[in-house]
């Protein structure tokens, strides 16, 4: 485990080391420590590279995608787990197929649809499709988590006369906190790292997100490797911070149901 941990951490550590070097330090060797840290590389990336704008654009896109997808996933997951309705298996199969279709397969018709709706070069062009892409996984994930809950608790709530919304809100959601945290983490990472949809549907620099901004930033700072790596750290760092915050709940969500 220590070996795998070192293999995982080493590239990021090298990235951090490079990001605080000057060009002269970099020419001395990749593993040579700098005389003093050059944090101005981050300032240059944040201001000159417009990563300050890209960061807030990513936040504006990520928050509604995660929140709306989780809310819809809770409701649709409840329906698939406990309710009976016509064509339930067919709808379930459609959701499963939708998860397997790559973005490249529908990006061209999606472009024309967004253009018809007048949503190109807007936050809506990035938020709406990513919600649609996230809901199938959220539905299947929450349905699977709900089916693992103790049936006695749900039966007791029904016998006490609780309605379906009340059971979902007061009984199931508190029990599903680890699973919901895990789902939020997955959706955050996927949405934050989404590249193709912003690349095709957004051309204005005002609306670009962090991964897309990194592409154009790389083109401008190809010869300035320390500033370029500082920009890469700014893209990766929020994901690491969010994971560290939700780490305990994430592990609980993955191991829920493994023990009684």
Secondary structure, 3 states (H helix, E strand, C coil): CHHHHHHHHHHHHHHHHHHCCCHHHHHHCCCCCCCCCCCHHHHHHHHHCCHHHHHHHHHHHHHHHHHHHHHHHHHHHHHHHHCCCCCHHHHHHHHHHHHHCCHHHHHHHHHHHHHHHCCCCCHHHHHHHHHHHHHHHHHHHHHHHHHCCCHHHHHHHHHCCCCHHHHHHHHHHHHCHHHHHHHHHHHHHHHHHCCHHHHHHCCCHHHCCHHHHHHHHHHHCCCCHHHHHHHHHHHHHHHHHHHHHHHHHHHHHHHCCCCC
